Amino acid sequence: MSESIEQAVSAEQPTWGVARRFGFRLVLVYFILCILPLPIAWVPWTDKLNELYLKVLAALVVWAGPTILGIDRTIATESNGSGDRTYNYVLTFCLFALSLLAATVWSTIDRRPRRHEGLLRGLQLYVRTYLGVMMLGYGFAKIFERQFLTPSPGQLVQTYGESSPMHLLWTFMGFSRPYTMFAGFMEAIAGMLLFVRRTATTGALLLLAVLANVVLLNLCYDVPVKLLSIHLWLMALFLAAPAIPKLVAILVGTRPVGPAFDPPFFTRRNPSIIAASLYAVLVATMAYDTINTIWTDGRDNAHAPAVRDLFDVEEMTIDGVPQLPVPANASRWRRVWIRAKAIRVYWMDGRSEIYVASGEIKGPTTLVLRLATDNKGVQRARLDLRPDGAGYLLSGDFEGKKVHAHLTMLPREKSLLMTRGFHWINDVPFNR
């Protein structure tokens, strides 16, 4: 009975116009190109296929940059943690151009009036699966304290003026674990809602608000994930779009509205059970892999030798000459802040500079350093880091000179930020 009603309703619905068919075909191709190679990446023995796809994209960007867009510099294709590289913008242009071409050819060949209901529901399933996995990743990264960390001693002695906008945001978010966990739970819960057909619309509407905040933070604090966050928000809008008119009608209208979730793909019981089981296995595999990767990375870092801290430079020689710890000595270090993959050197005259290490700093090691502002990767220092009693010895070549520095860990200062705490009652505003 329900199947006949659905067929009757579908038959009464008008066919899509030319503009709507073209727009849907454009969105269909573009979203698929943006999401690939997922979920193929989770299928066993597909590593070579994934690598081939990424190499094709890289070759396309390298060709299109100078040929079409007139970019006269080399476009780096290696990933470095930024999602807003020249490569990403050129790739976005290429994918949109390919989608536009595909939609044009498709609409030229197939001009029949029709409704792409099956393709629409398939695309919705594909997008909400990808978006759900992404939200689980970002959500649990906040819940497990992998994305925003509690401010370190080095951050606590750094002035606002020395901080980048992104670093200021990371300090702000990392200070409050409850708020960061709340943000993570909102992302993770919305992501999980997307996996179930009857709750997918609720998840998409929730993500419209959650991701709008993420996009604004990325834009306003210059976080290099702007392109990705905007794309994720557009995907949430795509999933929520069919329900928005119904939501408006409920809030301000008087006419009755139907359900805001899509009908099942299969009307018969056995195919529906098989499809749901296969989808559940795929989602469970992707979710487990994503969450386990975040948890494992954080656990490995937690058990790494604790070198990451702020150190005072007790003694230092440059080319064998002892350096006095006076403000007039611009060559002498005052402090060294050792981070996960970088060190920050503070000089006696107030200057500071960040040097990026070639690998993770986990214990006694040789640090090959370059300036954080140097995109060419020119080696500026090669230093041996070794434990020495209560501190460390840092010695080797630094900016063309032989240095030898004895580091002692600074006590964790009882800063106002970390000791102020929470107060229900504030008779006077406490704003310093």
N, C-alpha and C positions, 0 to 999 in steps of 0.2 A: 504493500500500500504506500509506504513512504517513498519507495523507489519511483512509483508512478507519479506521485506528487512532485518530486524533484524534477522528473523529466518534463512534466507539464509546465512547471515554473520556468525551467530553462528554455523551453520552446517559446514562452511568451516574452522573454527578454530580447530586446533589440540587438542586432549585430553591431559590432564596433565600427565606428567611422574610420576613415582613412588616417586621420591624425592619431587616433588612439591606437590603431594597429601598428602604425609606424613607431610611435613612442614606446609601446610595449616591446616591440622587437629590438629597438635600440637598447632599452634597459636590460632585456634578457641577455643579449650578447655581452654587454658591458659588465654586468655583474658576474657572469660566468668567467670572463677573462680576468676580472679582478680577483676572484676567489681561487681560481686554479693556482697551483696543482692540488689543492685540497678538494675533496677528502682522499685523493689518490695517495697522498703522502702517508696515510695510515694503512694502506694496503701492502701486505708483505711483498718483497721482491720488486718494488717499483722505484727503488732509489735511482737507477739509471734513467728511468723515464722522467722523474722529477728534475734531475740534473740537466737533462736534455732540454726540457721546457724552459728552465731558468736561463740556460745558455742561449736559447733562441731569443728570449726577451732581451738579454743583455746585448746581443748582436743587433737587434732591432733598434735599441736605444742609441748605441754607438753610431749606427748609420743615420738615424733620423735626426740626431742632435745637430750635427754640422750641415747635413744635406737639406733638411726641411726648415729647421728652426734657426740655422745660421750661427750656432754656438761654436766659437772659435777656440775653445780650450778642450783639453782631454776630459772626458766624462768618466769618473771613477765608478766601477761597477761593484767593487768589493763592499760588503756590508760593514758598517762601523757603529751601528747602534742608532743612527739617525734615520728617520723615515721621511725627511724633507730635503734630501739631497737633490742636486740637479738631476741625477739619474731617476729619482722617483717622479719628478715633475715631467720629465720627457717621457717616461714610461706611461704616465697617466694620459698624456697627450696622444701617444701612439695607440693605446687601448681604446680611447674614445674615438679616434679616427677610424680604427678598424671596425668598431661597433657601428659607427655611422655608415661606413661603406657597406657592411653586411646588411644592415637594416634597409638601406636604399636598394640594394640588389634584390633582397628578399621581397620587398614591397613592389618592385618592378615586375618580378616574375609572377608573384602571387597577388593578384588584385581582387580576388573573390571576397565578397563581404562575409565575414565570419567572426566568431568569438574564440579566442585562444584560451578557453577556460582550462583545458588540460595542461597546457604549457604554463599558464599562470600559477596554477596550484603546484606544479612541479618546481617552478622557480621559487615560490614562497617556501616550500620545504627545503630547498637547497640553501636559500639565504638564511632562514631561521636556524638551520643546523650549524652553518658557519658562524653566524652571529652569536649563537648560544655558546659554542665552544670558546670563542674569543672572550666573551664576558666571564665565563668560568675562569679562564686564565688570568684576566686582569683582576677579577674579584678575589680569587684565592691568593694572588700575589699580595694583595692588601691585607687579607685576613691572616696570612702566615708571616706578615712583616717582611716581605721580600722586596717590595717596591719602595716604600717609604720607611726609612729606618729612624730610630730614635737619634736625635742630634748627638754627634760625637763631640769630644772635647775640642777637636779642631774647629768644628762649626761654632761652638760656643764662644771661642775667642775671636772669631772672624767678624768683622764689622759688616753692617748692611751694605755699605758702599763697595766693599770688595766682592760681594756676592753677585752672581748672575741672577737674572729673574727666575730661571729654572731652578737654581740652587735654593733661592728664597722659598719657592713653592715646596720643594722637597723638605726643607727644614720646617716649614709651617705645617705640612701634612704629617711629618714624622713625629712632631712634638706630641700630638694627641692620638694615642692608640685607639680610644673609643670612637673618635670621629673617623679615623682611617678604616677601622673595622666595619663601621656602619656603611661607609661608602662601598667597601668590598662586598658586604652582604647584599646591598641593593643591586650591584652588578651581577653577582652570582645567582641570586634568586630570580632576577629578570631573565638571565640566561637559561636557567633550568625551566622556567615557564615556557620558553620558546620551543622546547622539545616535544611538548604535548599539544596536540591539535586544539583541544578545547580551551587551553590556557595561553595559547600563543599570542592572541590579540592583547591580553592583559600584559604579557611580558613586553610586547612591542610598545604599547602605550607607556609603560613604566620606563622603558629604555629611552623613549623620546625625551623625557625629563632628565634622566641620569646622564645620558650622553651629551645633551645640550650643555650641561654643566662642565663635562669633560672637555668639550670643544672650546668653550669659553676660557677655561683654564689654560689649555694649550695655546690658544691665540694670545691671551693677555700676558702669559708668563713665558712666551717664546719657547715652548717645549717642542722639540722636533718630531712630533707625532701628529702634526696638524692634518696632513692628508689622510692618514689612516682613520683618525677620529671622525673627520667629516664624512668619510665613506661609510663608517659604521653607523653614524647618525642617519645618513640617507637610506641605508638599508632598513633601519628601524622605522623610518617614515614610510618606506615602501610597504612594509608589513602591516603597519597601523592604518594606512590610508583607507582601506575599505571600511574600517570601523569608525572613522572620524565623523562622517555624515550621520551615522546612526547615533553616535555619542552626542552630537549637537542636537539631534532631534529629541533625544531623551531629556536633555537639559533645558532646552528652550522651546521645543515643539510640543504638539499635542497628538500627532499621528503615531500609531503603534509601529514598532520596529521588530525585525526578525533577529535571529541569532547572529552574533558577530564572529563566529568561527566557521571554517570551511567544512563542507561535507566530507566524509571519508573517501579515499581513492577507490576503494573496492566496496561494492554493495553486497557481495557474497561473503559468507563467514570465513571459509577456509583461506582464500587468497588474502583476505584482510588480516587474519592471524599470522600468516607466514610473513607478509610484508612488515607488519608491526614488530614481529620478532627480529627480523633482519635489521630493521632500523634501530631497534633497542640495542642490539649487539654493536652496531656501528657507533652509536652515540656513546655507549658505555666505554668502548675502546678509546675513542677520541677524548672523552672526559677524563678517563683514568690516566692516559698518557700525558695530558696537559697538566693535571693537578700533581701527578707524581713527579714530573720534571721540575715543577716549581718547588715542591717539598724537598726533593733530593738535592737540588742546587743549594737551597738554604741550609740543609743539614750538613752538607759537605763544607760550606763556608763556616758554619758554626763550630765545627771540629778542627778547623785549620788553626795553626799556631797563631796566637794573638799578637800580631805585630802592629795591627792597625790602631794607632793611637797618636796622641800628640806628645812630642818629645822636646825636651830642652837640650840645647847644645852646650854641654859643660866645658868641653875643650875642643879646639879646632886648630889645625895647621893647614896652610896653603903653601905648596911647594916647599914643605919642611919648615916654614916660618910660623911660629905661634901667633895666633890672632887674639888681640885684646877685645873683650866684650864691651865695647863702648859705642855709643851711637854714631860717632864720627867714622868708625870703621865700616865702610859700606860693603866690604868684601866678606865680612864675617857673618856666619849664620847665627840667628837667634833661636829659632825653633824649626823643627821638621815635623810635618804632619804626614804620616804614612797611611794611605788609604788602600782600598782593594786593588786598584790597578794604577795607582799614581802616588806621587809624593808632592807635597807643597812645601817649598822652602821659604822661610821668613828671614830676611836680612835685618841687621841691626838698625839700618836707617829707615825701616818701616815698609820696604818693598816686599813683595811676595810673588812667587811664580809657581805654576803647576807644571810638573814634568810627568808625562805618561809613560808607564812601564810597558815593556813588550809582552808581559804575561802577568798572571795573578801573583800578588805578593802574599805568600803563605808562610814564610819562615826564612831561615838562612838561605840566601840566594844572591845571584848576581843580577843587578838591575840595569837593564839597557833602557835609557830614558831619552825622550824627545819632548820638546815644548808642546804643551797642549794646543797652542795657537798655530803650530806648524803642521799644515796639512800634507806637506811633502815627506814627513817622517824622517827628517835629518837627525842622526844620532847626536845628542848633546852631552851625554854622560854615560859612564859605565862604572857602577859602584858595587862593591861587595858589602852586603848587609849580614853581619854576624853578631850573635849574642855575646855580651860581655858583662857578666855579673848581673846587676840590676837593670842594665840598659843594653845598648847595642853599639857596635862600631860600624861606621859608614865610611868607606875609604875607596879611593880609585880616581879615575879621571872625571873631572867636572868642568865643563866649559873651557877645555884646553889647559886646565891646571890640575896638579895633584893635590887632593884634599884628604884629610883624615879627621873625622869628627866623632866624638864620644857623646852618645845620646842617652839621656836618662828620662824615664817616663814622668810626665807631670802628673801630680795628683788630680783626680777629677774634681774640678773646682765646684764649689757649692754656688752655682750661678743662680740668680734670681729666677730665670726662666724655668729651671728644672726643680726649684724648691718652693716656688710660690704656692703651688697646689690649687685646689678647688675650694671655693667659698660660696655657700648659699646666700649668706648675708654680706653685703658690702655697703656699709654706711657711707663710705666715701669712695668715689671711683679711684681705682688703683691703676693708673696708666703712666708708666715710666718709659 
